């Protein structure tokens, strides 16, 4: 037992790094979201639902700009054979800074049109200020990506938790002082500044400087061109619900929906973090197509992630309404059925999510883009139709339907790399639909309110 613990703490083999990385990822995720939840509970008692609705709209467009300009720099560092080369890393850092500047300028440019689109004049003031966060993030050290490449996540986890705690305290103090949405804006910026500074000072590795290596630029753009297109359409997948609902419901209702979505989507967010930090490096370090042993090991890790994610969705499915009633006042009651319905709609996403890592680890960003684009277009059409006919309920049903309809294409791509785990997909999908479908049936009287 002692040797096992020592191996987990300091072992350098892939198994030890994977287990250690998983535990650290869980710690980071749990700590970060506990802090977010705590700040959320405090802030909802200081501010009004409209403030969270306004901030949700702002974040839709900030996130959209980030995703529409994502050239896959972090993924390139993790995937590229030159991922430890200082010239490659410094060139990536230079491109990252340029992207940050462009993003902020674009944020300023769209501020007034967005304010006019949603008939919310304050958006014209909020967007340029919140957009400064993209400029600040451009200076993030590449040592963070390098640590992820080798699954050395201890220091990253400590920094994430420490800076998150600092940002939460700042946001709460500002809310008590300002009592407006500006508290959320300035608190977010303070957190971004502190994070970038601490990462630059504490993360081991090179000290970034401006560099322009033509071969590195070529490598980054060759891999990143389809990542750019993929993340552009991924915006529609991940943020389309809020962007579309903003035109159909009030800011207060959007704020309440956002609260419910934050809590109910935690299993999907957790799996996304583990997928990026653990499963993706495993696909790269243990290519499935190379041997049956690699395939067995990676499939085992993937199945454990799916099982954990679905277990969490069941907890929220059966207890979501009680959790919302316990933690929030009556103004946020509608967030409860949002949490419950999410437990069902996320099942296909949880089961299928990790397949994107197969394509990226193989450098197949072209097919990754094709898959994301197909899903995004279909989901957007379904969301508009759903919002028109069934309100929030219809919008929430769009993502799982789009994922299921595009799954044959996904299977076609991953089978090229011998990565389709048909038995596990069928088992977890069926189990998730039955268990979480029962939760929705039990709470149907509440869920039907989402159609109003």
DOLUM-323722 format. One record per residue (C-alpha): chain; residue number from 1; x negated, y, z. Coordinates in nm, 4 decimals. Example, Ala and Ser with C-alpha at 12.3 -4.5 7.8 and 13.67 -1.06 7.14 Angstrom:
# residues 2
 kette  nr       c1       c2       c3
     A   1  -1.2300  -0.4500   0.7800
     A   2  -1.3670  -0.1060   0.7140
END
This chain:
# residues 452
 kette  nr       c1       c2       c3
     A   1   0.0000   0.0000   0.0000
     A   2  -0.2820   0.2354   0.0915
     A   3  -0.4544   0.1696  -0.2411
     A   4  -0.1283   0.2335  -0.4264
     A   5  -0.0818   0.5704  -0.2538
     A   6  -0.4438   0.6649  -0.3252
     A   7  -0.3964   0.5695  -0.6894
     A   8  -0.0879   0.7871  -0.7167
     A   9  -0.2640   1.0796  -0.5525
     A  10  -0.5949   1.0699  -0.7370
     A  11  -0.5884   0.7932  -0.9991
     A  12  -0.6996   0.8937  -1.3468
     A  13  -0.5413   0.6149  -1.5508
     A  14  -0.2319   0.6771  -1.7613
     A  15   0.0071   0.4968  -1.5254
     A  16  -0.1088   0.6983  -1.2243
     A  17  -0.0894   1.0249  -1.4169
     A  18   0.2582   0.9380  -1.5441
     A  19   0.3920   0.8516  -1.1990
     A  20   0.2241   1.1524  -1.0422
     A  21   0.3506   1.3735  -1.3206
     A  22   0.7051   1.2445  -1.2770
     A  23   0.6999   1.3092  -0.9022
     A  24   0.5573   1.6575  -0.9508
     A  25   0.8123   1.7326  -1.2217
     A  26   1.0929   1.6236  -0.9892
     A  27   0.9459   1.8381  -0.7121
     A  28   0.9148   2.1389  -0.9426
     A  29   1.2626   2.0930  -1.0840
     A  30   1.4223   2.0351  -0.7444
     A  31   1.2434   2.3255  -0.5815
     A  32   1.3012   2.5667  -0.8696
     A  33   1.6702   2.4913  -0.8989
     A  34   1.7187   2.4936  -0.5210
     A  35   1.5762   2.8463  -0.5260
     A  36   1.7968   2.9412  -0.8214
     A  37   2.1016   2.8015  -0.6453
     A  38   2.0176   2.9826  -0.3223
     A  39   1.9740   3.3127  -0.5055
     A  40   2.2911   3.2428  -0.7012
     A  41   2.4920   3.1902  -0.3844
     A  42   2.3570   3.5102  -0.2311
     A  43   2.3939   3.7209  -0.5441
     A  44   2.7532   3.6130  -0.6114
     A  45   2.8412   3.7562  -0.2725
     A  46   2.6712   4.0880  -0.3507
     A  47   2.7590   4.1343  -0.7183
     A  48   3.0769   4.0834  -0.9236
     A  49   3.1420   3.8083  -1.1841
     A  50   3.1166   4.0722  -1.4599
     A  51   2.7465   4.1219  -1.3762
     A  52   2.6739   3.7537  -1.4410
     A  53   2.8782   3.7639  -1.7607
     A  54   2.6817   4.0660  -1.8819
     A  55   2.3513   3.8992  -1.7965
     A  56   2.4628   3.5804  -1.9701
     A  57   2.5196   3.7754  -2.2927
     A  58   2.1833   3.9490  -2.2591
     A  59   2.0062   3.6162  -2.2080
     A  60   2.1795   3.4705  -2.5138
     A  61   2.0113   3.7238  -2.7403
     A  62   1.6754   3.7242  -2.5591
     A  63   1.6683   3.3455  -2.5756
     A  64   1.7753   3.3624  -2.9381
     A  65   1.4891   3.5923  -3.0329
     A  66   1.2413   3.3703  -2.8503
     A  67   1.3676   3.0611  -3.0242
     A  68   1.4001   3.2225  -3.3647
     A  69   1.0307   3.3181  -3.3454
     A  70   0.8961   3.0021  -3.1797
     A  71   0.6063   2.8690  -3.3848
     A  72   0.5512   2.5710  -3.1544
     A  73   0.2259   2.7000  -3.0040
     A  74   0.2622   2.5073  -2.6774
     A  75   0.3690   2.1893  -2.8578
     A  76   0.0813   2.2307  -3.1047
     A  77  -0.1703   2.2518  -2.8203
     A  78  -0.0281   1.9340  -2.6665
     A  79  -0.0167   1.7468  -2.9970
     A  80  -0.3164   1.8716  -3.1983
     A  81  -0.6533   1.6864  -3.1787
     A  82  -0.8147   2.0298  -3.1275
     A  83  -0.5962   2.0973  -2.8247
     A  84  -0.9032   2.1336  -2.5979
     A  85  -1.1126   2.3428  -2.8395
     A  86  -1.1669   2.7012  -2.7051
     A  87  -1.1496   2.8519  -3.0561
     A  88  -0.8171   2.6785  -3.1188
     A  89  -0.6804   2.7814  -2.7783
     A  90  -0.7880   3.1448  -2.8059
     A  91  -0.6414   3.1716  -3.1534
     A  92  -0.3160   3.0277  -3.0211
     A  93  -0.3219   3.2847  -2.7379
     A  94  -0.3768   3.5686  -2.9868
     A  95  -0.0814   3.4535  -3.1971
     A  96   0.1258   3.4255  -2.8808
     A  97   0.0562   3.7896  -2.7906
     A  98   0.1423   3.9087  -3.1419
     A  99   0.4678   3.7154  -3.1224
     A 100   0.5493   3.8743  -2.7858
     A 101   0.5047   4.2260  -2.9237
     A 102   0.7200   4.1520  -3.2280
     A 103   0.9899   3.9988  -3.0098
     A 104   1.0148   4.3057  -2.7893
     A 105   1.0407   4.5355  -3.0926
     A 106   1.3148   4.3153  -3.2359
     A 107   1.4978   4.3287  -2.9022
     A 108   1.4962   4.7069  -2.9181
     A 109   1.6185   4.6956  -3.2786
     A 110   1.9199   4.4722  -3.2122
     A 111   2.0289   4.6409  -2.8863
     A 112   2.2755   4.8897  -3.0366
     A 113   2.4288   4.6518  -3.2958
     A 114   2.4852   4.3879  -3.0250
     A 115   2.6439   4.6471  -2.7950
     A 116   2.8799   4.7458  -3.0766
     A 117   2.9559   4.3816  -3.1631
     A 118   3.0763   4.3013  -2.8108
     A 119   3.2035   4.6526  -2.7368
     A 120   2.9796   4.6720  -2.4268
     A 121   2.7720   4.9959  -2.4327
     A 122   2.5527   4.8840  -2.1416
     A 123   2.4014   4.6085  -2.3580
     A 124   2.2199   4.8825  -2.5535
     A 125   2.0352   4.9774  -2.2341
     A 126   1.9852   4.6287  -2.0912
     A 127   1.8418   4.4463  -2.3923
     A 128   1.5230   4.6551  -2.4442
     A 129   1.4364   4.6322  -2.0746
     A 130   1.5022   4.2584  -2.0452
     A 131   1.3107   4.2144  -2.3715
     A 132   0.9934   4.3289  -2.1971
     A 133   0.9871   3.9786  -2.0497
     A 134   0.9033   3.8386  -2.3941
     A 135   0.6135   4.0831  -2.4223
     A 136   0.4834   3.9801  -2.0797
     A 137   0.5193   3.6082  -2.1560
     A 138   0.2958   3.6511  -2.4608
     A 139  -0.0025   3.6820  -2.2256
     A 140   0.0574   3.3420  -2.0605
     A 141  -0.2713   3.1513  -2.0442
     A 142  -0.3050   2.8490  -2.2716
     A 143  -0.4371   2.6559  -1.9705
     A 144  -0.0735   2.5850  -1.8804
     A 145  -0.0249   2.3967  -2.2092
     A 146  -0.3630   2.2236  -2.1690
     A 147  -0.2619   2.0992  -1.8248
     A 148   0.0585   1.9602  -1.9758
     A 149  -0.1409   1.7936  -2.2538
     A 150  -0.3286   1.5870  -1.9958
     A 151  -0.0360   1.5582  -1.7489
     A 152  -0.2268   1.7518  -1.4810
     A 153   0.0767   1.9151  -1.3278
     A 154  -0.0080   1.9722  -0.9608
     A 155  -0.1252   2.3304  -0.9847
     A 156   0.1416   2.4182  -1.2403
     A 157   0.4090   2.2925  -1.0018
     A 158   0.2737   2.4946  -0.7092
     A 159   0.2603   2.8118  -0.9195
     A 160   0.6117   2.7598  -1.0557
     A 161   0.7587   2.7209  -0.7087
     A 162   0.5613   3.0056  -0.5519
     A 163   0.6345   3.2611  -0.8209
     A 164   0.9988   3.1533  -0.8410
     A 165   1.0386   3.2122  -0.4677
     A 166   0.8810   3.5554  -0.5008
     A 167   1.1136   3.6449  -0.7882
     A 168   1.4227   3.5306  -0.5974
     A 169   1.3343   3.7437  -0.2948
     A 170   1.2735   4.0440  -0.5209
     A 171   1.6056   3.9935  -0.7000
     A 172   1.8070   3.9653  -0.3776
     A 173   1.6441   4.2776  -0.2279
     A 174   1.7126   4.4692  -0.5486
     A 175   2.0747   4.3502  -0.5499
     A 176   2.1234   4.4796  -0.1953
     A 177   1.9787   4.8123  -0.3037
     A 178   2.1230   4.8617  -0.6539
     A 179   2.4419   4.6508  -0.6350
     A 180   2.4497   4.6214  -1.0159
     A 181   2.3361   4.4031  -1.3029
     A 182   2.0070   4.5973  -1.3052
     A 183   1.9011   4.3979  -0.9992
     A 184   1.9062   4.0805  -1.2128
     A 185   1.7113   4.2559  -1.4887
     A 186   1.4333   4.4042  -1.2740
     A 187   1.4101   4.0913  -1.0596
     A 188   1.3569   3.8797  -1.3696
     A 189   1.0818   4.1119  -1.4967
     A 190   0.9015   4.1105  -1.1613
     A 191   0.9086   3.7302  -1.1613
     A 192   0.7647   3.7180  -1.5166
     A 193   0.4780   3.9553  -1.4329
     A 194   0.3813   3.7671  -1.1174
     A 195   0.3951   3.4297  -1.2954
     A 196   0.1667   3.5358  -1.5812
     A 197  -0.0852   3.6978  -1.3450
     A 198  -0.1019   3.4024  -1.1062
     A 199  -0.1296   3.1486  -1.3883
     A 200  -0.4141   3.3474  -1.5416
     A 201  -0.6017   3.3627  -1.2114
     A 202  -0.5381   3.0146  -1.0763
     A 203  -0.5070   2.7675  -1.3668
     A 204  -0.8370   2.5889  -1.4409
     A 205  -0.9830   2.6053  -1.7899
     A 206  -1.1022   2.8697  -2.0309
     A 207  -1.0427   3.2389  -1.9835
     A 208  -0.8505   3.3437  -2.2906
     A 209  -0.9752   3.6182  -2.5189
     A 210  -0.8670   3.7449  -2.8588
     A 211  -0.9839   3.5152  -3.1391
     A 212  -0.8884   3.4509  -3.5004
     A 213  -1.0082   3.1143  -3.6274
     A 214  -0.8690   3.0600  -3.9773
     A 215  -0.8670   2.6811  -3.9548
     A 216  -0.6866   2.7001  -3.6198
     A 217  -0.4318   2.9429  -3.7646
     A 218  -0.3775   2.7042  -4.0547
     A 219  -0.3253   2.4095  -3.8181
     A 220  -0.0880   2.6064  -3.5972
     A 221   0.1230   2.7308  -3.8867
     A 222   0.1229   2.3977  -4.0701
     A 223   0.2718   2.2212  -3.7690
     A 224   0.4622   2.5223  -3.6437
     A 225   0.6521   2.6204  -3.9587
     A 226   0.9131   2.3508  -3.9033
     A 227   0.9069   2.4047  -3.5261
     A 228   0.9921   2.7672  -3.6037
     A 229   1.2887   2.6599  -3.8135
     A 230   1.3891   2.3918  -3.5624
     A 231   1.3930   2.6248  -3.2640
     A 232   1.5804   2.8841  -3.4662
     A 233   1.8659   2.6397  -3.5183
     A 234   1.8244   2.5011  -3.1645
     A 235   1.9376   2.8451  -3.0475
     A 236   2.2778   2.7673  -3.1923
     A 237   2.2754   2.4323  -3.0115
     A 238   2.1751   2.5617  -2.6671
     A 239   2.3201   2.9139  -2.6610
     A 240   2.6057   2.8999  -2.9094
     A 241   2.8675   2.8385  -2.6427
     A 242   2.7966   3.1655  -2.4594
     A 243   2.7516   3.3670  -2.7798
     A 244   3.0858   3.2465  -2.9173
     A 245   3.2797   3.2570  -2.5890
     A 246   3.1653   3.6165  -2.5394
     A 247   3.3993   3.7132  -2.8213
     A 248   3.6979   3.5153  -2.6883
     A 249   3.7008   3.5605  -2.3092
     A 250   3.6331   3.8425  -2.0628
     A 251   3.2929   3.9141  -1.9061
     A 252   3.4252   3.7957  -1.5696
     A 253   3.5366   3.4628  -1.7209
     A 254   3.2043   3.4278  -1.9018
     A 255   3.0220   3.4890  -1.5735
     A 256   3.2257   3.2167  -1.4015
     A 257   3.1652   2.9763  -1.6931
     A 258   2.7915   3.0484  -1.6685
     A 259   2.7921   2.9634  -1.2973
     A 260   2.9598   2.6301  -1.3702
     A 261   2.7295   2.5587  -1.6606
     A 262   2.4212   2.6274  -1.4485
     A 263   2.5241   2.3674  -1.1907
     A 264   2.6744   2.1095  -1.4257
     A 265   2.3871   2.1141  -1.6755
     A 266   2.1181   2.0381  -1.4143
     A 267   2.0901   1.6697  -1.5210
     A 268   2.0321   1.7729  -1.8828
     A 269   1.7813   2.0403  -1.7833
     A 270   1.5950   1.7937  -1.5607
     A 271   1.5744   1.5388  -1.8382
     A 272   1.4508   1.8064  -2.0756
     A 273   1.1698   1.8949  -1.8337
     A 274   1.0695   1.5304  -1.7839
     A 275   1.0953   1.4744  -2.1581
     A 276   0.8547   1.7604  -2.2278
     A 277   0.6078   1.6926  -1.9479
     A 278   0.6081   1.3132  -1.9281
     A 279   0.7837   1.1331  -2.2147
     A 280   0.6401   1.3462  -2.4959
     A 281   0.2778   1.2948  -2.3786
     A 282   0.3517   0.9221  -2.3452
     A 283   0.4701   0.9034  -2.7069
     A 284   0.1433   1.0749  -2.8043
     A 285  -0.0884   0.8708  -2.5799
     A 286   0.0914   0.5380  -2.6326
     A 287   0.2257   0.5402  -2.9914
     A 288   0.5123   0.2920  -3.0085
     A 289   0.4265   0.1717  -3.3572
     A 290   0.0781   0.0576  -3.2505
     A 291   0.1749  -0.2365  -3.0293
     A 292   0.4656  -0.4130  -2.8558
     A 293   0.3009  -0.3289  -2.5224
     A 294   0.3169   0.0452  -2.5945
     A 295   0.6775   0.0109  -2.7045
     A 296   0.7745  -0.1713  -2.3856
     A 297   0.6037   0.0846  -2.1612
     A 298   0.7513   0.3910  -2.3299
     A 299   1.0994   0.2366  -2.3509
     A 300   1.0832   0.1571  -1.9799
     A 301   1.0012   0.5198  -1.8997
     A 302   1.2765   0.6437  -2.1313
     A 303   1.5369   0.4147  -1.9761
     A 304   1.4459   0.5286  -1.6258
     A 305   1.4945   0.8897  -1.7330
     A 306   1.8347   0.8130  -1.8862
     A 307   1.9494   0.6190  -1.5803
     A 308   1.8495   0.8994  -1.3457
     A 309   2.0157   1.1634  -1.5616
     A 310   2.3438   0.9741  -1.5899
     A 311   2.3508   0.9052  -1.2164
     A 312   2.3266   1.2792  -1.1534
     A 313   2.6083   1.3520  -1.3992
     A 314   2.8313   1.1101  -1.2096
     A 315   2.7574   1.2901  -0.8829
     A 316   2.8595   1.6220  -1.0384
     A 317   3.1563   1.4654  -1.2166
     A 318   3.3169   1.3367  -0.8992
     A 319   3.1996   1.6129  -0.6666
     A 320   3.1766   1.9200  -0.8916
     A 321   3.5014   2.0877  -0.7894
     A 322   3.4352   2.0269  -0.4191
     A 323   3.0830   2.1699  -0.4568
     A 324   3.2087   2.4878  -0.6238
     A 325   3.4832   2.5311  -0.3617
     A 326   3.2276   2.4837  -0.0849
     A 327   2.9625   2.7193  -0.2217
     A 328   3.1595   2.9976  -0.3926
     A 329   3.4664   3.2063  -0.3227
     A 330   3.7983   3.1872  -0.5096
     A 331   3.6781   3.4150  -0.7905
     A 332   3.4565   3.1312  -0.9180
     A 333   3.7096   2.8438  -0.8845
     A 334   3.7219   2.7844  -1.2616
     A 335   3.3539   2.6851  -1.2509
     A 336   3.4594   2.3575  -1.0835
     A 337   3.6335   2.1992  -1.3834
     A 338   3.3466   2.3234  -1.6027
     A 339   3.1077   2.1129  -1.3931
     A 340   3.3342   1.8068  -1.4135
     A 341   3.3881   1.8260  -1.7897
     A 342   3.0143   1.8751  -1.8451
     A 343   2.9509   1.5394  -1.6761
     A 344   3.1294   1.3753  -1.9684
     A 345   3.0166   1.5971  -2.2554
     A 346   2.6499   1.5606  -2.1616
     A 347   2.6453   1.1800  -2.1864
     A 348   2.5475   1.1657  -2.5584
     A 349   2.2903   1.4416  -2.5069
     A 350   2.1284   1.2598  -2.2140
     A 351   2.1100   0.9295  -2.3975
     A 352   1.9796   1.0683  -2.7270
     A 353   1.7702   1.3644  -2.6067
     A 354   1.4283   1.1942  -2.5913
     A 355   1.4273   1.0912  -2.9574
     A 356   1.3128   1.4370  -3.0592
     A 357   0.9864   1.3686  -2.8759
     A 358   0.9246   1.0686  -3.1052
     A 359   0.9210   1.2898  -3.4133
     A 360   0.7153   1.5686  -3.2552
     A 361   0.4553   1.3300  -3.1131
     A 362   0.4146   1.1849  -3.4618
     A 363   0.3729   1.5348  -3.6081
     A 364   0.6969   1.4897  -3.8043
     A 365   0.8270   1.8427  -3.7491
     A 366   0.9991   1.8451  -4.0908
     A 367   1.2482   1.5712  -4.0043
     A 368   1.2818   1.7178  -3.6548
     A 369   1.3997   2.0405  -3.8177
     A 370   1.6386   1.8626  -4.0546
     A 371   1.7978   1.6818  -3.7637
     A 372   1.8330   1.9954  -3.5505
     A 373   1.9682   2.1973  -3.8414
     A 374   2.2367   1.9400  -3.9190
     A 375   2.3425   1.9258  -3.5539
     A 376   2.3426   2.3054  -3.5138
     A 377   2.5555   2.3755  -3.8218
     A 378   2.8118   2.1106  -3.7303
     A 379   2.8230   2.2187  -3.3659
     A 380   2.8700   2.5865  -3.4538
     A 381   3.1643   2.5096  -3.6826
     A 382   3.3201   2.2914  -3.4119
     A 383   3.2679   2.5597  -3.1474
     A 384   3.4449   2.8288  -3.3458
     A 385   3.7333   2.5931  -3.4111
     A 386   3.7390   2.4789  -3.0495
     A 387   3.7322   2.8339  -2.9104
     A 388   4.0206   2.9352  -3.1379
     A 389   4.2450   2.6417  -3.0518
     A 390   4.1438   2.5275  -2.7028
     A 391   3.9323   2.8040  -2.5452
     A 392   3.6501   2.6978  -2.3112
     A 393   3.7622   2.3338  -2.3295
     A 394   3.7220   2.3246  -2.7064
     A 395   3.3794   2.4875  -2.7011
     A 396   3.2521   2.2348  -2.4442
     A 397   3.3626   1.9378  -2.6562
     A 398   3.1693   2.0557  -2.9634
     A 399   2.8102   1.9529  -2.8622
     A 400   2.8777   1.5836  -2.7902
     A 401   3.0885   1.5453  -3.1055
     A 402   2.8145   1.7056  -3.3179
     A 403   2.5444   1.4844  -3.1654
     A 404   2.7457   1.1666  -3.2198
     A 405   2.8248   1.2568  -3.5815
     A 406   2.4560   1.3239  -3.6606
     A 407   2.3248   1.0195  -3.4724
     A 408   2.3034   0.7953  -3.7834
     A 409   2.0515   1.0418  -3.9301
     A 410   1.8595   1.0437  -3.5996
     A 411   1.8463   0.6640  -3.5978
     A 412   1.7225   0.6609  -3.9575
     A 413   1.4297   0.8878  -3.8674
     A 414   1.3190   0.7187  -3.5435
     A 415   1.3343   0.3717  -3.6942
     A 416   1.0424   0.4734  -3.9144
     A 417   0.8352   0.4774  -3.5952
     A 418   0.9946   0.1621  -3.4491
     A 419   1.1382   0.3822  -3.1732
     A 420   1.5126   0.3092  -3.1798
     A 421   1.6231   0.1504  -2.8525
     A 422   1.9663   0.0313  -2.9645
     A 423   2.0533  -0.1882  -2.6656
     A 424   1.9706   0.0790  -2.4088
     A 425   2.1541   0.3474  -2.6068
     A 426   2.4677   0.1369  -2.6279
     A 427   2.4611   0.0369  -2.2617
     A 428   2.3984   0.3838  -2.1187
     A 429   2.6386   0.5562  -2.3582
     A 430   2.9232   0.3166  -2.2766
     A 431   2.8565   0.3263  -1.9030
     A 432   2.8376   0.7063  -1.9001
     A 433   3.1638   0.7494  -2.0922
     A 434   3.3520   0.5073  -1.8662
     A 435   3.2214   0.6365  -1.5326
     A 436   3.2356   1.0080  -1.6124
     A 437   3.5522   0.9734  -1.8173
     A 438   3.7237   0.8423  -1.5038
     A 439   3.6023   1.1506  -1.3134
     A 440   3.7602   1.3766  -1.5756
     A 441   4.0849   1.1790  -1.5629
     A 442   4.0987   1.2170  -1.1838
     A 443   4.0516   1.5948  -1.2147
     A 444   4.2600   1.6469  -1.5281
     A 445   4.4960   1.8927  -1.3627
     A 446   4.1990   2.1267  -1.3065
     A 447   4.0262   2.0637  -1.6411
     A 448   4.3404   2.1538  -1.8363
     A 449   4.3060   2.5107  -1.7000
     A 450   4.0045   2.5502  -1.9310
     A 451   4.2433   2.5495  -2.2260
     A 452   4.4064   2.8745  -2.1134
END
